């Protein structure tokens, strides 16, 4: 999302980057008020006990869903959907409210500023992705380093790879106390829900190097978790996620180094 302007921007930096694309008939823009008029809405669903997903009722853009992770004083919104309205605010309040927004990488910034303004909460983004913030806000907090604890059981983990500041969220109380890892698409859960992908660009099929994958897996393995939630509805590895992570890295090694 871009800051308010008198005329539409000439281009979208995210769309023109090689990790995304501009559709064949060119760049198109809309506004949040227009989406509200067009009947868009947020639909909640429980993805695991205590962890609520928020998706849209119509297809739009990349199509990710956000997740509400239970925090100390409310939920942490992990990643963001490109929509919010009064009914959305009511839904989130009924589910415990919001204490912070945290974003995995720039593809999911979307309406994060509206969400922060609606609930008067901060937005946490890794400092290495600051250049992709097209709508500045005083709500944005740029964190640095390898990890950042939001609450005693919610930790942000910096990985890089897909984007320089690409990060995951570890919910230690998830998976019945075994730990749930929320990966956005910094590490993506495949449709088969048995393997994961490590890509620089998903739509343009540019994989990360195996040395980068090995570095990422080594870092992630140092944390305790048994479940992984990707960026889309029903894209999760329900158990033995750490073993599936290793198996996925080995598969990349086979094809990238042979």
C-alpha positions as a Markdown table, in Angstrom:
| # | Residue | x | y | z |
|---|---|---|---|---|
| 1 | Unk | 0.0 | 0.0 | 0.0 |
| 2 | Unk | 1.2 | 3.5 | -0.9 |
| 3 | Unk | 0.7 | 6.7 | 0.9 |
| 4 | Unk | -2.3 | 8.8 | -0.2 |
| 5 | Unk | -1.7 | 10.8 | -3.4 |
| 6 | Unk | -3.6 | 13.1 | -5.7 |
| 7 | Unk | -3.0 | 10.8 | -8.7 |
| 8 | Unk | -2.2 | 7.1 | -8.9 |
| 9 | Unk | 1.5 | 6.2 | -8.7 |
| 10 | Unk | 3.2 | 5.5 | -12.0 |
| 11 | Unk | 4.5 | 2.1 | -10.8 |
| 12 | Unk | 4.6 | -0.3 | -7.9 |
| 13 | Unk | 8.1 | -1.1 | -6.7 |
| 14 | Unk | 7.0 | -4.5 | -5.3 |
| 15 | Unk | 5.2 | -5.5 | -8.5 |
| 16 | Unk | 8.2 | -4.6 | -10.7 |
| 17 | Unk | 10.7 | -6.4 | -8.5 |
| 18 | Unk | 11.6 | -9.9 | -9.9 |
| 19 | Unk | 10.0 | -11.6 | -6.9 |
| 20 | Unk | 6.6 | -10.5 | -8.3 |
| 21 | Unk | 5.3 | -9.3 | -11.6 |
| 22 | Unk | 3.0 | -6.8 | -13.4 |
| 23 | Unk | 0.0 | -8.4 | -15.1 |
| 24 | Unk | -0.2 | -8.5 | -18.9 |
| 25 | Unk | -2.7 | -5.6 | -19.1 |
| 26 | Unk | -0.6 | -3.4 | -16.8 |
| 27 | Unk | -0.6 | -2.0 | -13.3 |
| 28 | Unk | -4.0 | -1.4 | -11.7 |
| 29 | Unk | -4.8 | 0.4 | -8.5 |
| 30 | Unk | -7.8 | 0.5 | -6.1 |
| 31 | Unk | -8.5 | 2.1 | -2.7 |
| 32 | Unk | -9.7 | 0.7 | 0.6 |
| 33 | Unk | -13.0 | 2.6 | 0.4 |
| 34 | Unk | -13.6 | 1.1 | -3.1 |
| 35 | Unk | -13.0 | -2.4 | -1.7 |
| 36 | Unk | -15.4 | -1.7 | 1.1 |
| 37 | Unk | -18.0 | -0.7 | -1.5 |
| 38 | Unk | -17.3 | -3.8 | -3.6 |
| 39 | Unk | -18.3 | -6.1 | -0.8 |
| 40 | Unk | -15.0 | -7.4 | 0.4 |
| 41 | Unk | -14.9 | -8.7 | 3.9 |
| 42 | Unk | -12.7 | -10.6 | 6.4 |
| 43 | Unk | -13.7 | -14.2 | 7.3 |
| 44 | Unk | -12.3 | -15.7 | 10.5 |
| 45 | Unk | -11.5 | -19.4 | 11.0 |
| 46 | Unk | -9.7 | -21.3 | 13.7 |
| 47 | Unk | -6.5 | -22.9 | 12.2 |
| 48 | Unk | -5.5 | -24.6 | 15.4 |
| 49 | Unk | -6.7 | -24.2 | 19.0 |
| 50 | Unk | -6.4 | -20.6 | 19.9 |
| 51 | Unk | -4.9 | -19.5 | 16.6 |
| 52 | Unk | -7.3 | -17.7 | 14.3 |
| 53 | Unk | -6.9 | -17.1 | 10.6 |
| 54 | Unk | -8.3 | -14.1 | 8.8 |
| 55 | Unk | -8.9 | -14.4 | 5.1 |
| 56 | Unk | -10.9 | -12.5 | 2.5 |
| 57 | Unk | -14.3 | -13.5 | 1.1 |
| 58 | Unk | -13.1 | -12.7 | -2.4 |
| 59 | Unk | -9.9 | -13.4 | -4.3 |
| 60 | Unk | -7.5 | -10.4 | -4.2 |
| 61 | Unk | -3.8 | -10.0 | -5.1 |
| 62 | Unk | -1.5 | -12.7 | -3.6 |
| 63 | Unk | -4.3 | -14.2 | -1.5 |
| 64 | Unk | -2.5 | -14.7 | 1.8 |
| 65 | Unk | -4.4 | -14.9 | 5.1 |
| 66 | Unk | -3.3 | -13.3 | 8.3 |
| 67 | Unk | -3.1 | -15.1 | 11.7 |
| 68 | Unk | -4.0 | -13.9 | 15.2 |
| 69 | Unk | -1.5 | -15.2 | 17.7 |
| 70 | Unk | -2.6 | -15.0 | 21.4 |
| 71 | Unk | -0.4 | -12.6 | 23.3 |
| 72 | Unk | -0.2 | -11.2 | 26.8 |
| 73 | Unk | -2.6 | -8.3 | 26.3 |
| 74 | Unk | -4.3 | -9.3 | 23.2 |
| 75 | Unk | -3.4 | -10.9 | 19.8 |
| 76 | Unk | -0.4 | -10.3 | 17.6 |
| 77 | Unk | -1.5 | -10.0 | 14.0 |
| 78 | Unk | 1.0 | -12.0 | 12.0 |
| 79 | Unk | 1.2 | -10.7 | 8.4 |
| 80 | Unk | -1.7 | -8.7 | 7.1 |
| 81 | Unk | -4.6 | -8.9 | 4.6 |
| 82 | Unk | -5.3 | -6.0 | 2.2 |
| 83 | Unk | -8.6 | -5.1 | 3.9 |
| 84 | Unk | -10.2 | -3.8 | 7.1 |
| 85 | Unk | -13.5 | -2.3 | 8.0 |
| 86 | Unk | -15.7 | -1.8 | 11.1 |
| 87 | Unk | -16.9 | -5.4 | 11.0 |
| 88 | Unk | -13.3 | -6.6 | 10.8 |
| 89 | Unk | -12.5 | -4.6 | 13.9 |
| 90 | Unk | -15.5 | -6.1 | 15.7 |
| 91 | Unk | -14.4 | -9.6 | 14.8 |
| 92 | Unk | -10.9 | -9.0 | 16.1 |
| 93 | Unk | -12.2 | -7.4 | 19.3 |
| 94 | Unk | -14.4 | -10.5 | 19.9 |
| 95 | Unk | -11.3 | -12.7 | 19.5 |
| 96 | Unk | -9.4 | -10.8 | 22.1 |
| 97 | Unk | -8.3 | -7.6 | 20.5 |
| 98 | Unk | -4.9 | -6.6 | 19.2 |
| 99 | Unk | -1.6 | -5.7 | 20.9 |
| 100 | Unk | 0.8 | -5.6 | 18.0 |
| 101 | Unk | 1.2 | -6.2 | 14.2 |
| 102 | Unk | 4.3 | -8.2 | 13.0 |
| 103 | Unk | 5.1 | -8.7 | 9.3 |
| 104 | Unk | 7.2 | -11.5 | 7.8 |
| 105 | Unk | 8.3 | -9.6 | 4.6 |
| 106 | Unk | 7.2 | -6.7 | 2.3 |
| 107 | Unk | 4.7 | -8.7 | 0.2 |
| 108 | Unk | 2.3 | -8.7 | 3.2 |
| 109 | Unk | 2.6 | -5.1 | 4.4 |
| 110 | Unk | -0.7 | -4.3 | 2.6 |
| 111 | Unk | -3.1 | -2.4 | 5.0 |
| 112 | Unk | -0.8 | -2.7 | 8.1 |
| 113 | Unk | -1.0 | 1.0 | 8.8 |
| 114 | Unk | -4.8 | 1.0 | 8.9 |
| 115 | Unk | -4.7 | -2.0 | 11.2 |
| 116 | Unk | -2.3 | -0.2 | 13.5 |
| 117 | Unk | -4.3 | 3.0 | 13.5 |
| 118 | Unk | -7.6 | 1.1 | 14.2 |
| 119 | Unk | -6.2 | -0.6 | 17.3 |
| 120 | Unk | -3.6 | 1.9 | 18.3 |
| 121 | Unk | -0.8 | -0.7 | 18.2 |
| 122 | Unk | 2.8 | -0.8 | 16.9 |
| 123 | Unk | 4.0 | -2.6 | 13.7 |
| 124 | Unk | 7.2 | -4.7 | 13.9 |
| 125 | Unk | 9.3 | -5.0 | 10.7 |
| 126 | Unk | 12.9 | -6.1 | 10.4 |
| 127 | Unk | 15.1 | -3.1 | 9.6 |
| 128 | Unk | 16.6 | -4.7 | 6.6 |
| 129 | Unk | 13.3 | -4.4 | 4.8 |
| 130 | Unk | 12.8 | -0.7 | 5.6 |
| 131 | Unk | 13.3 | 0.4 | 2.0 |
| 132 | Unk | 10.1 | -1.4 | 0.9 |
| 133 | Unk | 7.9 | 0.7 | 3.2 |
| 134 | Unk | 5.9 | 2.8 | 0.8 |
| 135 | Unk | 3.5 | 4.2 | 3.4 |
| 136 | Unk | 5.5 | 5.6 | 6.3 |
| 137 | Unk | 3.9 | 5.6 | 9.8 |
| 138 | Unk | 4.9 | 6.5 | 13.3 |
| 139 | Unk | 3.5 | 3.1 | 14.3 |
| 140 | Unk | 6.3 | 1.2 | 12.6 |
| 141 | Unk | 9.1 | -0.1 | 14.8 |
| 142 | Unk | 12.2 | -1.4 | 12.9 |
| 143 | Unk | 13.8 | -4.2 | 14.9 |
| 144 | Unk | 17.4 | -5.4 | 14.2 |
| 145 | Unk | 19.4 | -8.5 | 14.8 |
| 146 | Unk | 18.7 | -12.2 | 14.8 |
| 147 | Unk | 15.6 | -12.3 | 17.0 |
| 148 | Unk | 13.2 | -10.1 | 18.9 |
| 149 | Unk | 10.9 | -11.2 | 21.7 |
| 150 | Unk | 7.4 | -9.7 | 21.5 |
| 151 | Unk | 6.1 | -11.5 | 24.5 |
| 152 | Unk | 7.5 | -14.4 | 26.6 |
| 153 | Unk | 6.1 | -17.0 | 24.2 |
| 154 | Unk | 6.1 | -15.0 | 20.9 |
| 155 | Unk | 9.5 | -14.5 | 19.2 |
| 156 | Unk | 10.4 | -13.0 | 15.8 |
| 157 | Unk | 13.3 | -14.8 | 14.1 |
| 158 | Unk | 15.3 | -13.1 | 11.3 |
| 159 | Unk | 16.2 | -15.4 | 8.4 |
| 160 | Unk | 16.7 | -13.3 | 5.2 |
| 161 | Unk | 16.6 | -15.3 | 2.0 |
| 162 | Unk | 13.3 | -14.4 | 0.3 |
| 163 | Unk | 13.9 | -10.8 | 1.4 |
| 164 | Unk | 16.8 | -9.4 | 3.3 |
| 165 | Unk | 14.6 | -8.9 | 6.4 |
| 166 | Unk | 12.5 | -12.0 | 5.9 |
| 167 | Unk | 11.4 | -13.3 | 9.3 |
| 168 | Unk | 9.3 | -16.0 | 11.0 |
| 169 | Unk | 7.2 | -16.0 | 14.2 |
| 170 | Unk | 7.7 | -18.7 | 16.8 |
| 171 | Unk | 4.6 | -19.2 | 19.0 |
| 172 | Unk | 6.0 | -21.4 | 21.8 |
| 173 | Unk | 2.5 | -22.3 | 23.2 |
| 174 | Unk | 1.3 | -23.5 | 19.8 |
| 175 | Unk | 0.8 | -27.2 | 18.8 |
| 176 | Unk | -0.3 | -28.0 | 22.3 |
| 177 | Unk | 2.8 | -26.6 | 23.8 |
| 178 | Unk | 5.3 | -28.2 | 21.3 |
| 179 | Unk | 5.6 | -24.9 | 19.4 |
| 180 | Unk | 4.2 | -23.6 | 16.2 |
| 181 | Unk | 6.3 | -21.8 | 13.6 |
| 182 | Unk | 4.6 | -19.2 | 11.4 |
| 183 | Unk | 6.6 | -18.8 | 8.2 |
| 184 | Unk | 4.7 | -16.5 | 5.8 |
| 185 | Unk | 6.4 | -17.5 | 2.6 |
| 186 | Unk | 9.9 | -16.9 | 3.8 |
| 187 | Unk | 9.6 | -20.7 | 4.0 |
| 188 | Unk | 6.5 | -21.9 | 2.2 |
| 189 | Unk | 4.4 | -24.9 | 2.9 |
| 190 | Unk | 3.8 | -26.9 | -0.4 |
| 191 | Unk | 0.3 | -28.0 | -1.5 |
| 192 | Unk | 1.2 | -31.6 | -0.5 |
| 193 | Unk | 1.7 | -30.4 | 3.1 |
| 194 | Unk | 4.7 | -32.8 | 3.4 |
| 195 | Unk | 7.5 | -30.6 | 2.1 |
| 196 | Unk | 8.5 | -26.9 | 2.2 |
| 197 | Unk | 9.9 | -24.5 | -0.4 |
| 198 | Unk | 12.8 | -22.0 | -0.1 |
| 199 | Unk | 12.4 | -19.5 | -3.0 |
| 200 | Unk | 13.7 | -16.1 | -3.8 |
| 201 | Unk | 10.8 | -15.7 | -6.2 |
| 202 | Unk | 7.7 | -18.0 | -6.1 |
| 203 | Unk | 5.8 | -16.8 | -9.2 |
| 204 | Unk | 9.0 | -16.5 | -11.3 |
| 205 | Unk | 10.5 | -19.8 | -10.0 |
| 206 | Unk | 13.9 | -18.5 | -8.7 |
| 207 | Unk | 15.1 | -20.8 | -5.9 |
| 208 | Unk | 17.5 | -19.8 | -3.1 |
| 209 | Unk | 21.0 | -21.2 | -3.3 |
| 210 | Unk | 21.6 | -24.4 | -1.4 |
| 211 | Unk | 24.1 | -22.6 | 0.8 |
| 212 | Unk | 21.4 | -20.1 | 1.8 |
| 213 | Unk | 18.9 | -22.9 | 2.4 |
| 214 | Unk | 21.4 | -24.8 | 4.6 |
| 215 | Unk | 22.0 | -21.6 | 6.6 |
| 216 | Unk | 18.3 | -21.0 | 7.1 |
| 217 | Unk | 17.6 | -24.6 | 8.1 |
| 218 | Unk | 20.5 | -24.7 | 10.6 |
| 219 | Unk | 19.2 | -21.5 | 12.3 |
| 220 | Unk | 15.5 | -22.7 | 12.4 |
| 221 | Unk | 16.5 | -26.1 | 13.8 |
| 222 | Unk | 17.9 | -24.4 | 16.9 |
| 223 | Unk | 14.3 | -23.6 | 18.0 |
| 224 | Unk | 11.7 | -25.9 | 19.4 |
| 225 | Unk | 8.6 | -26.4 | 17.3 |
| 226 | Unk | 6.5 | -29.3 | 15.9 |
| 227 | Unk | 4.1 | -27.5 | 13.6 |
| 228 | Unk | 4.5 | -25.0 | 10.7 |
| 229 | Unk | 1.9 | -22.6 | 9.3 |
| 230 | Unk | 2.6 | -21.1 | 5.9 |
| 231 | Unk | 1.0 | -18.0 | 4.3 |
| 232 | Unk | -2.2 | -19.5 | 3.0 |
| 233 | Unk | -5.3 | -21.2 | 4.4 |
| 234 | Unk | -4.8 | -25.0 | 5.0 |
| 235 | Unk | -1.1 | -24.7 | 4.2 |
| 236 | Unk | 0.4 | -26.2 | 7.3 |
| 237 | Unk | 2.5 | -29.2 | 8.4 |
| 238 | Unk | 0.6 | -30.4 | 11.4 |
| 239 | Unk | 3.3 | -32.5 | 13.2 |
| 240 | Unk | 6.9 | -33.5 | 12.9 |
| 241 | Unk | 7.6 | -30.2 | 11.1 |
| 242 | Unk | 11.3 | -30.1 | 12.0 |
| 243 | Unk | 11.8 | -33.5 | 10.3 |
| 244 | Unk | 9.9 | -32.3 | 7.2 |
| 245 | Unk | 12.1 | -29.1 | 7.2 |
| 246 | Unk | 15.2 | -31.3 | 7.1 |
| 247 | Unk | 13.8 | -33.6 | 4.4 |
| 248 | Unk | 12.8 | -30.5 | 2.3 |
| 249 | Unk | 16.4 | -29.1 | 2.5 |
| 250 | Unk | 17.8 | -32.5 | 1.5 |
| 251 | Unk | 15.5 | -32.6 | -1.6 |
| 252 | Unk | 16.8 | -29.1 | -2.6 |
| 253 | Unk | 20.4 | -30.3 | -2.1 |
| 254 | Unk | 19.7 | -33.2 | -4.5 |
| 255 | Unk | 18.5 | -31.1 | -7.3 |
| 256 | Unk | 20.6 | -27.9 | -6.8 |
| 257 | Unk | 24.0 | -29.6 | -6.3 |
| 258 | Unk | 23.8 | -32.6 | -8.7 |
